[in-house]
Amino acid sequence: MFRNVFGRLVTETVRVHRYVKRAPLIRGETAAFVSVRSFSDVKDEVQEPFDTSLLEFLVCPLSKKPLRYEAKTNELINEELGIAYPIIGGIPNMIPQEARLVQKDPDPSTTPTQG
């Protein structure tokens, strides 16, 4: 049995080795034709609109609560946690590490007054 397995292993290795020698090489020249965009190009483009019908399905990945769309900043906001997820190219970036903290306005009725 060992002899049979060893024989097949050697035979397959020789076949693969022969094929690799004859296979055409892929040249690095094709990579030069790929268009590369820089981050500065993205700023000049018009932002794609966010489809607000997605708000029915999207929830915060941390709290699983509904999100609110803020058109001025183009973000989805979680009021409970005070974080905002950016919308890039019409697609919400729901990665918690990419979210920013939102400054909550202090409620004047609960703030102690100095007298």
Secondary structure as GFF3:
##gff-version 3
##sequence-region A 1 115
A	DSSP	alpha_helix	2	22	.	.	.	ID=ss1
A	DSSP	three_ten_helix	28	33	.	.	.	ID=ss2
A	DSSP	alpha_helix	39	44	.	.	.	ID=ss3
A	DSSP	three_ten_helix	52	56	.	.	.	ID=ss4
A	DSSP	beta_strand	68	70	.	.	.	ID=ss5
A	DSSP	beta_strand	75	78	.	.	.	ID=ss6
A	DSSP	beta_strand	83	88	.	.	.	ID=ss7
A	DSSP	beta_strand	91	92	.	.	.	ID=ss8
A	DSSP	three_ten_helix	96	98	.	.	.	ID=ss9
A	DSSP	beta_strand	100	101	.	.	.	ID=ss10
###
